[in-house]
Amino acid sequence: MVTDDFLRWIFSKDLAPQHLEQLLTTPAAWHGTETYAQLIREKFAKVFLTFLSLKAPTLIFLAVDNLFLDKYLPVPKLLLQGPGVDAVSQGFIKAQRRWTVRIPVDGGHIDYGPDEVLPFAHVRDLGAGSEGRTMVYRSRLSDEPATYCVKVLHTNQDPDIVFEVASLRRLREVVRGHKHLIELHATYRQQGCLHLVTQPACDANLWDYLVNMDRASFGDENEFKFKLFGWMNCLASSTKYLHNHGILHHSLKPQNILVRGTAVLLTDFECAFTDHALRVTEYLAPEQRSVVAAYYLETKGDVFALACIFADLFVTASGMNVSAFREARGNRNAELSFTQEKVYSFAGNVAEAQHILQTLVGNSESWCALVSLISDMWKENPRERPGLRAVMGQLNGIKMDIFPERDLCCRMPPTPFGGDLAEFDPEEASEDSSSDEDDDPFYTEGHLHAPFCSY
């Protein structure tokens, strides 16, 4: 980490040659026969590099003379007396964290004590849900100015939380292959809360972004519409990428989509590897509310949820706020015992949602084609819904009509196994009249068996 040549190079800027050789080769005071160079290398390296980061490397000689060893870090106060110490004292207290704070990396996990200093500092809140809250944190380390999204969960005993952590870790290598999937950086626990550290850091979740967005900030109305339309294709591509790797999301909703600049990223994969009972949300497909576990393994449930998200994006592009859209499609006649999610669920209010979309289409045949695609993705029978390959194909066709000069961000993700995608994707294969469903070991009466969900 620190060599004699490195020390000579650093101190040659501050010391005369004769003083440099004397300090590096002469035994240090109170240290027997050990030279300053040897002591800095073996016992004071962290202290030296901390001073170096503060552009005060010569203070290491004062630290050596006062036995200010690496093993004493961290220190609440710089206990040195001498010229220049006061000027770097506060900076040293902060800079020493790079050596004293435990840092979880590469998908690892750390249990921190209640008073232990964390390597992350809070920047702003990003949103809150029933499981916990999501915030943006930055690294405390001066040489790593990275920012992260941190989801704080109230307990690590809830099955959903255990599933989410496990799925994120198993997805770590997979998600690196698609730029619209969030990646798990690390996990840590402190004072009974589990923290999921993901990257990259984002600006907001999609729901809050759509509710609070300022259309005037885009200037060009066409640019605004293309951005939201492009996000539909990005979400279809990232979901299809997961399906191609045998992974079902099963929790698609705007709150589980993060916005970063002009990009959207999928997150929250807690249902990806299990047929655990799904939580009631407004974006669940009708069959996902059934107690029949086999339905949980349907890729077409993700297709239905994407249609709901597409509808939110379309109404926003058409000038209607998503909050107003939610209220307008809500079932006012629902029983009082119903949860709020059921009252506003798309599955229970598809007709109302379709009517609203039709009123916003206007005379544009291309936008009418988009609404027709959304309606097909909303069909009650999951076998009648288009697969994501067909969805992306239709989106590209609509793009050619509305935005002929623009290019979409994402294309069809390839299958990781090579060959014809239909050989791997039984849902896509079912759309081909020449395919033989009886010969497909993963396909039975429109449902996918568990091997499709294991990774």
Secondary structure, 3 states (H helix, E strand, C coil): CCCHHHHHHHHCCCCCHHHHHHHHHCECCCCCCCEHHHHHHHCCHHHHHHHHHCCCCCHHHHHHHCCCCHHHCCCCCCCCCCCCHHHHHHHHHHHCHHHHCCCCCCCCEEECCCCCCCCEEEEEEEEECCCEEEEEEEECCCCCCCEEEEEEECCCCCHHHHHHHHHHHHHHHHHCCCCCECEEEEEEEECCEEEEEEECCCCEEHHHHHHHCCHHHHCCHHHHHHHHHHHHHHHHHHHHHHHHCCCCCCCCCHHHEEEECCEEEECCCCCCCCCCCCCCCCCCCHHHHCCCHHHHHCHHHHHHHHHHHHHHHHHHHCCCCHHHHHHHHCCCCCCCCCCHHHHCCCCCCHHHHHHHHHHHHCCCHHHHHHHHHHHHHCCCCHHHCCCHHHHHHHHHHHHHHHCCCCCCCCCCCCCCCCCCHHHHCHHHHCCCCCCCHHHCCCEECCEECHHHHCC
